[in-house]
Amino acid sequence: MESSGGKPGPVVAGVEITRRCNLACPHCYTAAGKELDGEMTTAECKAVLDALADLGTSLIGWTGGEPLLREDMEDLFAHARALGMQSSVTTNGLLLDDRRARSLEAAGMAAVQISIDGSTAERNRRMRGASDEEFDLALEGVRAARRAGLRVHLAMVLTRENVDDGPAYLDLARREVVDSVRFCGFVPSGRGRGRGNPERLSFSEGRGRLREFVTEALADGALPAQFDPAIGPLPPRFLFHRCVAGVETMYVSCRGDVYPCTSLLDRRFVVGNVRERPLREIWNDPAMSRIAELDRSAIEGECRECPHFAGCRGGCRGVTFAYTRDLHASFPMCLRG
């Protein structure tokens, strides 16, 4: 949909509703945990929804932190629905019992993505620091969401430490009869940048195992498996989607900062703040689409020597920047290598 007085509006907008979280995962790309000073109020969130609806947005992806720690989620979902927008939520599932799942569905939540990082309590604990009880609660959240009639997706962060658990995780997803599985790549951002996490979790070595798992999962027709941009261009053709950062999507932080997308959360990519500038003005700022329009012929290094470069175009620039601090570097985690 064309936004009046500018380019077409974002189809999808991510909204970080809070930085507060009841877990402290070592790979968390926002370093979620404590609530931040100055997080947006219910009224401010509704104003953002009004502005997004005016731009023609059709889907809100609510993130955190842990969104379900906010008691106003039903109010916000209902407001979004009244404006003609659907809501989906990314959650760790610990607070998603039958009562809350039915309440959220009735308010307008259409889908839920539940993050579990292992096929067993022990494997999940290694990745997330979650207890056995919290693993069981997350699975109960999956079941509660299904009973409420929601679309349910499981999400797992793939790292060097847990890629061997991928096939068993797919088995878990089949047993729980979810709609799809999303595999996310580790990105050294937020808490993920600290305490030796990049060395421990990234695929600086062992990418062959990851490539084998990606190939097998994509060939499995029984359960849809999706891989996010941090995994990189996928075999066998190594094509990469057109970058839509600031073109079809945007991300609003819990304190109102606006980024082109969730892969560009470094402060240097903030385009504006909804408390200081109208969202429409921020959206139409040329800086919003700067990365999507980046001249990829300027990418340096081994990407330029690769026969797949015309199709992959160097992969996600946000992920590349997180690893290298250079927008023109070669994609560091390429599965072809």
C-alpha positions as CSV (number, residue, x, y, z in Angstrom):
1,M,0.0,0.0,0.0
2,E,1.3,3.5,-0.9
3,S,1.7,5.8,2.1
4,S,0.5,9.3,1.2
5,G,3.3,11.7,0.8
6,G,6.1,9.1,0.3
7,K,7.1,5.6,-0.6
8,P,4.9,2.5,-0.1
9,G,4.6,1.7,3.6
10,P,6.1,-1.3,5.4
11,V,4.2,-4.5,5.0
12,V,5.5,-5.9,8.3
13,A,6.8,-4.0,11.4
14,G,8.6,-5.4,14.3
15,V,7.8,-3.8,17.7
16,E,9.9,-4.6,20.7
17,I,7.4,-4.2,23.5
18,T,9.8,-4.5,26.4
19,R,13.4,-5.4,27.2
20,R,12.3,-7.2,30.3
21,C,12.7,-11.0,30.2
22,N,12.3,-13.9,32.6
23,L,15.3,-15.7,31.0
24,A,18.9,-14.5,30.3
25,C,20.0,-16.4,27.2
26,P,23.7,-16.0,26.5
27,H,23.0,-15.6,22.8
28,C,20.3,-12.9,23.2
29,Y,20.8,-10.3,20.5
30,T,19.2,-7.5,22.6
31,A,20.7,-8.5,26.0
32,A,17.2,-8.7,27.4
33,G,16.7,-9.0,31.1
34,K,15.8,-5.9,33.1
35,E,13.1,-3.5,32.0
36,L,14.7,-0.3,30.6
37,D,13.9,3.1,31.9
38,G,11.5,4.9,29.6
39,E,9.9,2.0,27.8
40,M,6.9,3.0,25.8
41,T,3.6,3.2,27.6
42,T,0.4,1.6,26.3
43,A,-0.8,5.0,24.9
44,E,2.5,5.4,23.1
45,C,2.3,1.9,21.7
46,K,-1.2,2.6,20.4
47,A,0.1,5.8,18.8
48,V,2.7,3.8,17.0
49,L,0.0,1.3,15.8
50,D,-2.1,4.2,14.6
51,A,0.9,5.5,12.6
52,L,1.7,2.1,11.2
53,A,-1.9,1.5,10.1
54,D,-1.8,4.9,8.4
55,L,1.3,3.7,6.5
56,G,-0.5,0.6,5.3
57,T,1.2,-2.0,7.5
58,S,-0.7,-5.3,7.7
59,L,1.3,-7.4,10.2
60,I,2.9,-6.5,13.6
61,G,5.6,-8.8,14.9
62,W,5.7,-8.3,18.7
63,T,9.1,-9.1,20.3
64,G,11.1,-8.5,23.4
65,G,12.5,-9.3,25.9
66,E,9.5,-11.4,26.8
67,P,6.3,-9.7,25.4
68,L,4.0,-11.7,27.7
69,L,5.4,-9.9,30.8
70,R,3.4,-6.9,29.6
71,E,-0.2,-7.0,30.9
72,D,-1.4,-4.7,28.2
73,M,-0.8,-7.1,25.3
74,E,-4.4,-8.0,24.8
75,D,-5.3,-4.3,24.7
76,L,-2.6,-3.7,22.1
77,F,-3.7,-6.7,20.0
78,A,-7.3,-5.5,20.0
79,H,-6.2,-2.1,19.0
80,A,-4.1,-3.5,16.1
81,R,-7.0,-5.7,15.0
82,A,-9.4,-2.7,15.0
83,L,-7.0,-1.0,12.7
84,G,-6.9,-3.9,10.3
85,M,-3.5,-5.4,11.3
86,Q,-2.7,-8.9,12.4
87,S,-0.4,-9.6,15.4
88,S,2.2,-12.4,15.9
89,V,4.3,-12.8,19.0
90,T,7.8,-14.2,19.6
91,T,7.9,-15.6,23.2
92,N,9.8,-18.1,25.3
93,G,6.4,-19.6,26.1
94,L,6.8,-19.8,29.9
95,L,3.8,-17.6,30.6
96,L,1.6,-19.1,27.8
97,D,-0.9,-21.2,29.7
98,D,-4.5,-22.0,28.5
99,R,-6.0,-19.0,30.0
100,R,-3.5,-16.6,28.5
101,A,-3.5,-18.3,25.1
102,R,-7.3,-18.0,24.8
103,S,-7.2,-14.4,26.0
104,L,-4.5,-13.4,23.5
105,E,-6.3,-15.2,20.6
106,A,-9.6,-13.5,21.5
107,A,-7.8,-10.1,21.5
108,G,-6.4,-10.7,18.0
109,M,-3.2,-12.7,18.2
110,A,-3.0,-14.8,15.0
111,A,0.3,-16.7,15.5
112,V,3.0,-17.3,18.0
113,Q,6.6,-18.2,17.7
114,I,8.0,-20.0,20.7
115,S,11.7,-20.1,21.2
116,I,13.1,-23.4,22.5
117,D,16.8,-24.1,21.8
118,G,17.0,-27.9,22.3
119,S,15.1,-31.1,21.7
120,T,15.4,-32.0,25.4
121,A,15.5,-30.2,28.7
122,E,19.2,-30.8,29.0
123,R,20.0,-29.5,25.5
124,N,17.8,-26.5,26.0
125,R,19.5,-25.8,29.3
126,R,23.0,-25.7,27.7
127,M,21.8,-23.0,25.3
128,R,19.4,-20.9,27.3
129,G,20.3,-21.6,30.9
130,A,16.7,-22.6,31.4
131,S,15.7,-25.2,34.0
132,D,14.0,-28.5,33.3
133,E,10.8,-27.1,34.6
134,E,11.1,-24.1,32.2
135,F,11.6,-26.5,29.3
136,D,8.4,-28.3,30.3
137,L,6.5,-25.0,30.6
138,A,7.6,-23.9,27.1
139,L,6.3,-27.1,25.7
140,E,3.0,-26.6,27.6
141,G,2.9,-23.2,26.0
142,V,3.1,-24.8,22.6
143,R,0.2,-27.0,23.4
144,A,-1.9,-24.3,25.0
145,A,-1.4,-22.2,21.8
146,R,-2.5,-25.1,19.7
147,R,-5.6,-25.7,21.8
148,A,-6.5,-22.0,21.5
149,G,-6.4,-22.3,17.7
150,L,-3.3,-20.2,17.0
151,R,-0.7,-20.9,14.3
152,V,2.3,-22.2,16.2
153,H,5.9,-22.0,15.1
154,L,9.0,-23.3,17.0
155,A,12.2,-21.3,16.8
156,M,15.7,-22.6,17.5
157,V,19.0,-20.7,17.4
158,L,21.6,-22.9,15.6
159,T,25.1,-22.7,16.9
160,R,28.3,-24.8,16.7
161,E,27.3,-26.3,20.0
162,N,23.8,-27.5,19.1
163,V,23.7,-28.1,15.3
164,D,23.9,-31.9,16.0
165,D,20.6,-31.6,17.9
166,G,18.8,-30.2,14.8
167,P,17.3,-33.5,13.5
168,A,16.0,-34.4,17.0
169,Y,14.5,-30.9,17.2
170,L,12.6,-31.5,14.0
171,D,11.3,-34.7,15.5
172,L,10.2,-32.7,18.6
173,A,8.4,-30.3,16.3
174,R,6.6,-33.1,14.5
175,R,5.4,-34.6,17.8
176,E,4.1,-31.3,18.9
177,V,2.3,-30.8,15.5
178,V,3.5,-27.2,15.0
179,D,3.0,-25.3,11.7
180,S,6.7,-24.8,11.0
181,V,10.1,-24.5,12.5
182,R,12.3,-21.4,12.2
183,F,16.1,-21.9,12.5
184,C,17.9,-18.7,13.5
185,G,21.6,-18.2,13.1
186,F,23.7,-17.0,16.0
187,V,24.6,-13.3,15.6
188,P,27.2,-11.6,17.9
189,S,24.9,-8.8,19.0
190,G,23.6,-7.8,22.4
191,R,24.6,-10.3,25.0
192,G,25.9,-12.5,22.2
193,R,28.9,-10.3,21.8
194,G,30.2,-10.9,25.4
195,R,31.8,-13.5,27.5
196,G,33.4,-15.5,24.7
197,N,30.1,-16.3,23.1
198,P,31.2,-15.6,19.5
199,E,34.1,-18.0,19.8
200,R,31.9,-20.6,21.5
201,L,28.7,-20.3,19.4
202,S,29.6,-19.1,15.9
203,F,30.4,-21.4,13.0
204,S,34.0,-20.1,12.6
205,E,34.6,-23.9,12.2
206,G,32.4,-26.8,11.4
207,R,30.2,-25.2,8.8
208,G,30.1,-28.4,6.9
209,R,27.8,-29.9,9.6
210,L,25.5,-26.9,9.4
211,R,25.4,-27.2,5.6
212,E,24.5,-30.9,5.8
213,F,21.7,-30.2,8.3
214,V,20.3,-27.3,6.3
215,T,20.3,-29.4,3.1
216,E,18.5,-32.3,4.9
217,A,15.9,-30.0,6.6
218,L,15.0,-28.3,3.4
219,A,14.5,-31.6,1.7
220,D,12.1,-32.8,4.4
221,G,8.7,-32.2,3.0
222,A,6.8,-33.3,6.2
223,L,7.4,-30.1,8.1
224,P,8.2,-26.6,6.7
225,A,11.6,-25.5,7.9
226,Q,12.7,-21.8,7.5
227,F,16.2,-20.5,7.9
228,D,16.7,-16.8,8.8
229,P,19.2,-14.5,7.1
230,A,21.9,-15.1,9.7
231,I,22.3,-18.7,8.3
232,G,23.2,-17.1,5.0
233,P,22.3,-18.0,1.4
234,L,21.1,-21.6,1.3
235,P,22.4,-24.5,-0.7
236,P,22.3,-25.8,-3.3
237,R,21.8,-22.6,-5.3
238,F,22.9,-20.1,-2.7
239,L,20.3,-17.5,-3.6
240,F,19.5,-14.7,-1.2
241,H,16.3,-12.8,-0.9
242,R,16.1,-9.1,-1.9
243,C,16.9,-6.9,1.1
244,V,13.7,-5.3,2.3
245,A,15.2,-3.4,5.3
246,G,13.5,0.0,5.4
247,V,11.6,-0.9,2.2
248,E,9.0,-3.4,3.3
249,T,9.8,-3.7,7.0
250,M,11.0,-1.6,10.0
251,Y,11.7,-2.2,13.7
252,V,10.6,0.0,16.6
253,S,12.4,-0.5,19.9
254,C,10.8,-0.4,23.3
255,R,12.0,3.2,23.8
256,G,10.9,4.4,20.4
257,D,14.0,4.1,18.3
258,V,13.3,3.1,14.7
259,Y,15.6,0.8,12.7
260,P,15.3,-0.5,9.1
261,C,15.1,-4.1,10.4
262,T,16.0,-6.5,13.2
263,S,19.3,-7.3,11.6
264,L,20.5,-3.7,11.9
265,L,20.2,-3.0,15.6
266,D,23.5,-1.2,16.1
267,R,23.0,2.4,17.2
268,R,24.4,3.8,14.0
269,F,21.4,2.4,12.1
270,V,18.8,4.3,14.2
271,V,16.9,6.5,11.7
272,G,14.8,8.4,14.3
273,N,12.7,8.1,17.4
274,V,8.9,8.2,17.5
275,R,9.0,10.5,20.5
276,E,10.8,13.1,18.5
277,R,9.6,12.7,14.9
278,P,6.4,11.4,13.2
279,L,6.8,7.8,12.2
280,R,5.8,8.7,8.6
281,E,8.7,11.2,8.4
282,I,11.1,8.6,9.8
283,W,9.9,6.0,7.3
284,N,10.4,8.4,4.4
285,D,13.9,9.4,5.5
286,P,16.4,8.3,2.9
287,A,18.5,6.7,5.6
288,M,15.7,4.2,6.2
289,S,16.5,2.3,2.9
290,R,20.2,3.0,2.8
291,I,21.2,-0.5,3.5
292,A,18.7,-2.1,1.1
293,E,20.1,0.2,-1.6
294,L,23.7,-0.4,-0.8
295,D,25.9,-0.8,-3.8
296,R,26.9,-4.5,-3.5
297,S,29.5,-4.2,-6.2
298,A,31.6,-2.6,-3.5
299,I,31.6,-5.7,-1.3
300,E,35.2,-6.9,-0.9
301,G,36.9,-10.2,-0.2
302,E,36.2,-13.7,-1.1
303,C,32.5,-13.1,-1.9
304,R,33.6,-11.3,-5.1
305,E,35.5,-14.4,-6.3
306,C,32.5,-16.7,-5.7
307,P,30.5,-18.0,-8.7
308,H,27.3,-17.6,-6.6
309,F,27.8,-13.9,-6.0
310,A,25.3,-12.8,-8.6
311,G,22.6,-14.8,-6.8
312,C,23.5,-14.3,-3.2
313,R,24.9,-10.7,-3.5
314,G,26.9,-11.1,-0.3
315,G,24.1,-12.2,2.0
316,C,22.6,-10.1,4.8
317,R,24.6,-6.9,5.4
318,G,23.3,-6.6,9.0
319,V,24.7,-10.0,9.9
320,T,27.9,-9.2,8.1
321,F,28.2,-5.9,10.1
322,A,27.6,-7.6,13.4
323,Y,30.5,-9.9,12.8
324,T,32.9,-7.6,11.0
325,R,31.8,-4.0,11.7
326,D,32.1,-3.4,7.9
327,L,29.1,-3.2,5.6
328,H,31.3,-4.0,2.6
329,A,33.0,-7.1,4.0
330,S,32.3,-10.6,2.7
331,F,29.6,-12.6,4.5
332,P,31.6,-14.3,7.2
333,M,29.5,-17.5,7.8
334,C,29.0,-18.6,4.2
335,L,27.8,-22.3,3.9
336,R,29.7,-22.7,0.6
337,G,33.0,-22.5,2.4
